[in-house]
């Protein structure tokens, strides 16, 4: 029997979303619990795992990454050896009428979003027991249980799950570890653990890099910074002058920002910054230029220049929104409001000069 991989409902009110990217290729063998794709909903991109084992097949007419589609749209199939893609295969939403009738419960899907905020999978889709070879059966495992198993060094493939439909959950892993809590193996502060889990930092690897030391928040921050420098999983940086496609998440953010501006009272936030370096820079310029009868830049001049440099380093802040793309600019033109005898005028400083 061919099992459908569909776009899951990632939020209670989610009606449309998109495939962000496939993590497995057409023809790859997948096991229950493997992360096979990432999907984009209204608020975030989430990983989606397979609830069946078999061969992943992606039809030629499957929705392309970034294409806006309805929840329940068929993205691919998981087939048993010798099976072929159903002749009626297409990208139409699976069980559309059922999805309309019960929007909070995804229909017959072999994929479910991984993570604590994932929507519950249907019992029909979460058939837990699958053939696992000579060692008996291998059951589905929730993403957090998989992470805990890796940290505690527990082989979960032969465990009997106590979760819904026989799924292996965290308590099963901890019991298999002999009741030894995770904290006994990894000495880490609660705050550091929370930050690490939110950022997807491998705690076992971090503990191995800091033997005999209690892992603190600064250790996790350093690991996050190191990962960022390595570019692991980082999105491509925007390039000034090149349009960027508007993703579903950014579209939702833009709409909510406009709504908040008309439905909520604006709030101005004031903060303080240490301007010692700026003062020293101006004093140096003054000492150099004043004896030569040259104009000494004012603090406004310096702030305009610094703003121009910052906009060049962060092109998304120097961009214009359109319905289907975000247009960035290579030039940085800054308008400065100036009070004059004839009223308020806004001269434009071209290219931050």
C-alpha positions in Angstrom: 0.0 0.0 0.0 1.3 3.4 -0.9 1.4 5.9 2.0 0.9 9.6 1.2 3.3 12.2 2.4 1.2 15.4 2.7 1.7 19.0 3.9 0.8 18.8 7.6 -1.1 21.4 9.6 1.6 23.2 11.6 -0.8 25.4 13.5 -4.4 25.4 14.6 -5.5 28.0 12.1 -3.1 27.1 9.3 -4.8 26.6 5.9 -1.9 27.1 3.4 1.8 26.6 3.6 4.7 25.5 1.4 7.4 22.8 1.1 10.6 24.4 2.2 12.9 21.7 1.0 13.3 17.9 0.7 15.9 16.4 3.0 15.6 13.0 1.2 15.8 12.4 -2.5 13.4 10.5 -4.8 14.2 6.8 -4.5 15.9 7.0 -1.1 15.1 4.4 1.5 13.6 5.9 4.6 12.9 4.5 8.1 10.2 5.4 10.5 11.2 8.6 12.3 13.6 9.9 9.6 13.3 13.6 8.9 12.4 13.7 5.2 11.5 17.4 4.6 11.0 20.8 6.1 7.7 22.6 5.7 6.9 26.3 6.2 3.8 27.4 8.0 2.5 30.8 9.1 5.2 31.4 11.8 8.1 29.1 11.3 9.8 26.3 9.3 9.5 22.9 10.9 10.9 19.4 10.3 8.6 16.7 9.2 9.3 13.0 9.8 8.1 9.8 8.2 5.8 7.5 10.1 6.4 4.6 7.7 9.4 2.8 6.3 9.9 2.2 2.6 11.1 3.9 -0.6 10.4 7.7 -0.9 9.0 8.6 -4.3 8.4 12.2 -5.4 6.1 12.6 -8.4 7.2 14.9 -11.2 4.2 17.1 -10.6 4.8 17.4 -6.9 4.7 21.0 -5.5 7.9 22.8 -5.8 9.7 24.4 -2.8 8.3 27.8 -1.9 5.0 27.1 -3.8 2.0 28.0 -1.7 -0.3 25.0 -1.3 -3.2 23.9 0.9 -2.8 21.8 4.0 -3.2 18.1 3.0 -1.7 18.5 -0.5 0.2 15.3 -1.5 3.9 15.9 -1.7 5.1 12.4 -2.3 4.7 8.7 -1.4 6.4 6.0 0.7 6.2 2.7 -1.1 7.1 -0.8 -0.3 9.6 -2.6 -2.5 8.0 -3.4 -5.9 5.2 -0.9 -5.5 4.7 2.0 -7.9 3.2 5.4 -7.5 -0.6 5.3 -7.8 -2.0 6.2 -11.2 -4.2 8.9 -9.7 -1.2 10.5 -8.0 -1.3 14.3 -8.0 -0.8 17.2 -5.7 -4.5 17.6 -4.8 -5.2 17.9 -1.1 -5.7 14.5 0.5 -9.0 14.0 2.2 -10.0 17.6 1.6 -13.5 17.2 2.9 -12.2 15.6 6.1 -9.7 18.4 6.6 -12.5 21.0 6.2 -14.6 19.1 8.7 -11.9 18.7 11.3 -9.2 21.3 10.7 -7.3 20.6 14.0 -6.5 17.0 13.0 -4.4 16.3 9.9 -5.7 13.6 7.6 -4.1 10.4 6.6 -0.5 11.5 6.6 2.7 9.5 7.0 4.5 12.7 8.0 4.1 14.8 11.0 6.0 17.9 12.1 8.8 17.2 14.5 9.2 19.2 17.7 7.1 20.1 20.7 4.8 22.5 18.8 3.8 19.8 16.2 0.1 19.0 15.6 -1.0 15.6 16.8 -0.9 12.9 14.1 -4.0 10.8 13.4 -4.0 7.2 14.7 -4.4 5.9 11.2 -1.2 7.6 10.1 0.7 6.7 13.2 0.9 2.9 12.7 3.8 2.3 15.1 5.0 -1.2 14.4 6.9 -1.9 11.2 9.1 -4.7 10.2 12.6 -4.3 11.6 14.5 -7.4 10.6 15.8 -10.1 12.9 15.7 -8.1 16.1 11.9 -7.9 16.1 10.1 -4.7 15.6 11.2 -1.1 15.4 8.6 1.5 16.4 8.1 5.2 15.8 9.9 7.5 18.1 9.0 11.1 18.9 11.8 13.7 18.1 12.5 14.6 21.7 12.8 10.9 22.7 15.3 10.5 19.8 17.3 13.4 21.1 17.3 12.1 24.7 18.3 8.6 23.5 21.3 10.1 21.7 22.4 12.0 24.7 22.0 9.1 27.1 23.4 6.5 24.6 20.3 4.4 24.6 19.6 2.1 21.7 15.8 2.6 21.2 15.3 0.3 18.2 14.1 -2.6 20.3 12.1 -0.7 22.9 8.3 -1.1 23.4 6.7 2.4 23.2 4.2 3.5 25.8 3.0 6.6 23.8 0.0 7.0 21.5 -0.3 4.0 19.1 2.9 2.5 20.6 5.1 5.4 19.9 8.4 5.6 21.9 8.3 8.7 24.2 10.8 10.3 26.5 9.8 8.3 29.6 10.6 5.0 27.7 14.1 6.2 27.0 14.7 7.3 30.6 13.5 3.9 31.9 15.7 2.1 29.4 18.6 4.2 30.8 18.0 2.6 34.2 16.2 5.5 35.7 19.3 7.7 35.4 18.2 11.2 34.6 19.7 13.2 31.8 21.2 15.7 34.3 23.4 12.9 35.8 25.0 12.4 32.5 25.2 16.1 31.3 26.0 18.7 34.0 24.2 21.8 32.7 22.3 24.7 34.2 18.6 24.8 33.5 18.9 28.1 31.6 21.7 26.8 29.4 19.7 23.6 28.7 16.7 25.7 27.6 18.8 27.9 25.3 20.6 24.9 23.8 17.4 23.0 23.1 15.9 26.1 21.5 18.9 26.5 19.3 19.3 22.8 18.4 22.7 22.5 20.1 23.9 18.9 20.6 24.3 18.7 24.4 26.2 15.4 24.3 28.8 17.0 22.0 29.0 20.1 24.0 29.5 18.1 27.2 32.3 16.1 25.5 34.0 19.4 24.6 33.8 20.5 28.2 34.7 17.4 30.3 34.2 17.7 34.0 32.7 21.2 33.7 29.1 22.4 34.4 27.8 23.8 31.2 26.6 27.4 31.6 24.7 29.9 29.4 28.0 31.4 28.1 29.2 28.0 26.9 26.0 27.5 24.9 26.2 31.0 23.5 29.8 30.3 22.3 28.6 27.1 20.6 25.8 28.9 18.8 28.3 31.6 17.7 30.8 29.0 16.5 28.0 27.3 14.5 27.0 30.6 13.0 30.6 31.3 11.8 30.8 27.9 10.3 27.6 28.6 8.3 25.9 25.3 9.3 22.4 25.5 8.2 22.5 29.2 7.7 20.3 30.8 5.1 22.0 32.5 2.2 22.8 36.1 2.9 20.8 38.7 1.0 22.7 40.4 -1.9 22.1 44.1 -2.4 20.4 44.9 -5.7 19.0 41.4 -6.1 15.2 40.8 -5.4 14.3 38.2 -2.8 11.2 36.0 -3.0 8.6 36.7 -0.4 8.1 33.5 1.7 4.9 32.5 3.4 6.4 33.3 6.8 7.5 36.8 5.7 4.1 37.5 4.1 2.4 36.6 7.4 4.8 38.8 9.3 4.2 41.7 7.0 0.4 41.4 7.3 0.5 41.1 11.1 2.8 44.2 11.3 0.3 46.2 9.3 -2.6 44.9 11.4 -0.7 45.8 14.6 -0.1 49.3 13.4 -3.8 49.9 13.0 -5.1 48.0 16.0 -2.6 48.7 18.7 -1.2 51.9 20.2 2.4 52.6 19.1 5.1 52.5 21.7 8.4 54.4 21.6 11.3 52.6 23.2 14.2 54.7 24.4 17.6 53.2 25.2 21.1 54.3 26.1 24.3 53.5 24.4 27.9 54.2 25.3 29.1 56.8 22.8 32.6 57.2 24.1 34.1 55.8 20.9 32.1 58.2 18.8 33.2 61.2 20.9 36.8 60.2 20.7 36.5 59.8 16.9 35.1 63.3 16.6 37.8 64.8 18.8 40.4 63.1 16.5 38.8 64.5 13.4 38.5 68.0 15.1 42.2 67.9 16.0 43.1 67.0 12.4 40.8 69.2 10.4 40.3 72.4 12.5 43.9 73.6 12.2 43.6 73.2 8.4 40.4 75.3 8.4 38.3 72.3 7.2 34.8 71.6 8.3 34.6 69.3 11.3 31.8 66.6 11.1 29.0 67.0 13.6 27.6 64.1 15.5 24.7 64.1 13.1 27.1 63.8 10.2 28.8 60.8 11.9 25.5 59.1 12.7 24.3 59.4 9.1 27.6 57.9 7.9 27.3 55.0 10.5 23.7 54.4 9.5 24.8 54.2 5.8 27.5 51.7 6.6 25.0 49.6 8.7 22.5 49.6 5.8 25.2 48.3 3.4 26.0 45.5 5.8 22.3 44.6 6.3 20.6 44.9 2.9 17.2 43.7 4.2 17.0 47.0 6.2 17.5 48.9 3.0 14.7 47.3 1.0 11.2 47.9 -0.4 8.4 45.6 0.0 6.3 44.4 -3.0 3.6 41.8 -3.2 5.8 39.0 -4.5 9.4 40.0 -3.8 11.6 42.1 -1.5 13.7 44.6 -3.5 17.0 45.5 -2.0 19.1 48.5 -3.1 22.8 49.0 -3.5 22.5 52.7 -2.8 21.9 54.1 0.6 20.0 57.4 0.4 19.1 58.9 3.8 16.6 61.6 4.4 17.2 63.9 7.5 14.3 66.0 8.8 15.6 69.6 9.4 13.7 72.5 10.9 14.0 75.8 9.0 12.4 79.2 9.0 10.2 78.1 6.1 9.1 74.9 7.8 10.2 71.3 8.1 12.3 70.1 5.1 14.0 66.7 4.4 17.2 67.0 2.5 18.5 63.6 1.1 22.0 62.5 1.7 22.9 60.4 -1.4 24.9 57.2 -0.8 25.6 58.2 2.8 28.3 60.6 1.7 
